């Protein structure tokens, strides 16, 4: 069973940057679609970005040009570089892994707070 461990969340001022990391266990990481969702209380979880095994990326429109998702298959890790953060992007950010024939696996979440 794949396990995901996120890190890198915290408190940042508006306009600041954070980099989230998500480390995965197992030997099939390179074949997974990896991504990040975020959720605020009372709202549905929102897909922020994802990256396929072929490194094709997708982003929600609101983060295009500011966020970058990347992966390091040698380290079984996916990253989310977040620049020019806004207060409304305060949320718990969740990493996920997906693959054909595998139930989607979720990390425990990491809190990102954008506030002055």
ROMIRO-771012 format. One record per residue (C-alpha): residue in three letters; x negated, y, z negated. Coordinates in pm, 1 decimal. Layout:
BEGIN
<node code="ALA" X="X" Y="Y" Z="Z"/>
...
This chain:
BEGIN
<node code="UNK" X="0.0" Y="0.0" Z="0.0"/>
<node code="UNK" X="-139.1" Y="335.7" Z="104.0"/>
<node code="UNK" X="-180.5" Y="592.4" Z="-170.6"/>
<node code="UNK" X="-218.8" Y="965.3" Z="-117.7"/>
<node code="UNK" X="-380.4" Y="1210.1" Z="-358.6"/>
<node code="UNK" X="-345.8" Y="1582.9" Z="-296.8"/>
<node code="UNK" X="-562.7" Y="1861.1" Z="-430.4"/>
<node code="UNK" X="-635.2" Y="2226.7" Z="-371.5"/>
<node code="UNK" X="-316.0" Y="2396.0" Z="-483.9"/>
<node code="UNK" X="-313.6" Y="2690.7" Z="-718.6"/>
<node code="UNK" X="-240.0" Y="3057.6" Z="-760.3"/>
<node code="UNK" X="-338.3" Y="3299.3" Z="-485.0"/>
<node code="UNK" X="-256.6" Y="3661.1" Z="-413.5"/>
<node code="UNK" X="-49.3" Y="3756.5" Z="-108.7"/>
<node code="UNK" X="-272.5" Y="3760.1" Z="196.0"/>
<node code="UNK" X="-509.0" Y="3511.7" Z="40.0"/>
<node code="UNK" X="-613.9" Y="3163.1" Z="148.7"/>
<node code="UNK" X="-606.1" Y="2810.8" Z="13.4"/>
<node code="UNK" X="-713.0" Y="2476.7" Z="151.3"/>
<node code="UNK" X="-516.0" Y="2169.3" Z="56.5"/>
<node code="UNK" X="-667.1" Y="1822.9" Z="80.5"/>
<node code="UNK" X="-498.8" Y="1484.9" Z="90.6"/>
<node code="UNK" X="-711.1" Y="1173.7" Z="45.1"/>
<node code="UNK" X="-570.2" Y="838.6" Z="152.2"/>
<node code="UNK" X="-661.5" Y="488.3" Z="44.8"/>
<node code="UNK" X="-681.4" Y="198.2" Z="286.0"/>
<node code="UNK" X="-853.2" Y="119.0" Z="610.6"/>
<node code="UNK" X="-595.3" Y="227.6" Z="869.5"/>
<node code="UNK" X="-604.5" Y="601.5" Z="809.1"/>
<node code="UNK" X="-709.8" Y="686.8" Z="1163.9"/>
<node code="UNK" X="-389.3" Y="535.8" Z="1301.9"/>
<node code="UNK" X="-154.4" Y="732.4" Z="1077.2"/>
<node code="UNK" X="40.6" Y="1042.1" Z="1155.4"/>
<node code="UNK" X="-42.0" Y="1272.7" Z="864.7"/>
<node code="UNK" X="133.0" Y="1588.5" Z="763.4"/>
<node code="UNK" X="246.2" Y="1835.1" Z="504.3"/>
<node code="UNK" X="591.5" Y="1929.3" Z="383.7"/>
<node code="UNK" X="681.6" Y="2193.9" Z="130.7"/>
<node code="UNK" X="977.9" Y="2231.9" Z="-99.9"/>
<node code="UNK" X="1115.4" Y="2506.7" Z="-319.1"/>
<node code="UNK" X="1390.1" Y="2455.6" Z="-579.0"/>
<node code="UNK" X="1734.5" Y="2439.3" Z="-422.2"/>
<node code="UNK" X="1603.5" Y="2403.8" Z="-68.6"/>
<node code="UNK" X="1542.2" Y="2111.8" Z="160.5"/>
<node code="UNK" X="1192.6" Y="1987.0" Z="214.5"/>
<node code="UNK" X="1042.9" Y="2162.5" Z="518.6"/>
<node code="UNK" X="787.0" Y="2016.1" Z="756.8"/>
<node code="UNK" X="492.7" Y="2256.1" Z="769.6"/>
<node code="UNK" X="244.5" Y="2077.1" Z="994.6"/>
<node code="UNK" X="148.9" Y="1734.4" Z="1117.5"/>
<node code="UNK" X="-136.9" Y="1576.0" Z="1307.1"/>
<node code="UNK" X="-128.0" Y="1254.4" Z="1504.1"/>
<node code="UNK" X="-388.9" Y="987.6" Z="1544.5"/>
<node code="UNK" X="-490.7" Y="1161.2" Z="1868.1"/>
<node code="UNK" X="-523.1" Y="1489.3" Z="1676.5"/>
<node code="UNK" X="-226.3" Y="1651.1" Z="1845.9"/>
<node code="UNK" X="-85.2" Y="1902.7" Z="1601.6"/>
<node code="UNK" X="256.4" Y="2054.1" Z="1540.0"/>
<node code="UNK" X="349.9" Y="2347.5" Z="1318.8"/>
<node code="UNK" X="665.8" Y="2511.3" Z="1198.7"/>
<node code="UNK" X="697.2" Y="2844.9" Z="1375.8"/>
<node code="UNK" X="655.9" Y="3050.3" Z="1059.1"/>
<node code="UNK" X="297.6" Y="2929.4" Z="1000.3"/>
<node code="UNK" X="161.5" Y="2925.4" Z="1355.8"/>
<node code="UNK" X="-157.9" Y="3126.0" Z="1377.9"/>
<node code="UNK" X="-211.0" Y="3121.0" Z="1001.2"/>
<node code="UNK" X="-222.7" Y="2754.0" Z="900.4"/>
<node code="UNK" X="-447.0" Y="2484.5" Z="1044.9"/>
<node code="UNK" X="-410.4" Y="2112.1" Z="989.7"/>
<node code="UNK" X="-710.0" Y="1887.9" Z="1048.3"/>
<node code="UNK" X="-827.5" Y="1540.3" Z="964.4"/>
<node code="UNK" X="-1154.5" Y="1368.8" Z="886.6"/>
<node code="UNK" X="-1110.4" Y="1000.3" Z="958.2"/>
<node code="UNK" X="-1451.0" Y="916.4" Z="810.4"/>
<node code="UNK" X="-1329.1" Y="1054.2" Z="477.0"/>
<node code="UNK" X="-967.5" Y="936.4" Z="507.2"/>
<node code="UNK" X="-864.9" Y="1294.3" Z="441.0"/>
<node code="UNK" X="-627.9" Y="1546.4" Z="594.2"/>
<node code="UNK" X="-656.3" Y="1917.8" Z="526.9"/>
<node code="UNK" X="-425.0" Y="2214.7" Z="546.3"/>
<node code="UNK" X="-603.2" Y="2548.5" Z="569.1"/>
<node code="UNK" X="-358.1" Y="2822.7" Z="478.0"/>
<node code="UNK" X="-444.7" Y="3184.9" Z="550.5"/>
<node code="UNK" X="-251.6" Y="3508.8" Z="504.6"/>
<node code="UNK" X="-24.0" Y="3345.8" Z="252.3"/>
<node code="UNK" X="309.2" Y="3505.5" Z="169.7"/>
<node code="UNK" X="505.0" Y="3500.2" Z="-158.1"/>
<node code="UNK" X="790.6" Y="3313.5" Z="8.3"/>
<node code="UNK" X="550.2" Y="3027.9" Z="78.1"/>
<node code="UNK" X="535.1" Y="2947.8" Z="-289.5"/>
<node code="UNK" X="634.8" Y="2583.2" Z="-306.3"/>
<node code="UNK" X="526.2" Y="2233.4" Z="-390.1"/>
<node code="UNK" X="334.0" Y="2099.7" Z="-92.6"/>
<node code="UNK" X="354.2" Y="1728.3" Z="-20.5"/>
<node code="UNK" X="126.6" Y="1522.0" Z="197.3"/>
<node code="UNK" X="269.4" Y="1226.4" Z="386.1"/>
<node code="UNK" X="149.4" Y="937.1" Z="599.0"/>
<node code="UNK" X="353.4" Y="767.4" Z="867.0"/>
<node code="UNK" X="295.8" Y="478.8" Z="1100.3"/>
<node code="UNK" X="496.3" Y="232.0" Z="1306.1"/>
<node code="UNK" X="615.9" Y="-49.8" Z="1087.0"/>
<node code="UNK" X="518.8" Y="130.0" Z="766.6"/>
<node code="UNK" X="746.3" Y="307.4" Z="525.9"/>
<node code="UNK" X="654.7" Y="674.2" Z="496.4"/>
<node code="UNK" X="419.5" Y="730.1" Z="206.0"/>
<node code="UNK" X="421.4" Y="1051.7" Z="1.7"/>
<node code="UNK" X="172.8" Y="1216.9" Z="-224.6"/>
<node code="UNK" X="263.3" Y="1350.5" Z="-566.8"/>
<node code="UNK" X="271.6" Y="1711.8" Z="-452.3"/>
<node code="UNK" X="58.5" Y="2013.0" Z="-533.8"/>
<node code="UNK" X="190.5" Y="2350.4" Z="-643.6"/>
<node code="UNK" X="103.8" Y="2657.4" Z="-439.1"/>
<node code="UNK" X="197.3" Y="2990.7" Z="-592.8"/>
<node code="UNK" X="154.7" Y="3311.7" Z="-397.6"/>
<node code="UNK" X="188.2" Y="3605.5" Z="-631.3"/>
<node code="UNK" X="15.2" Y="3925.6" Z="-734.8"/>
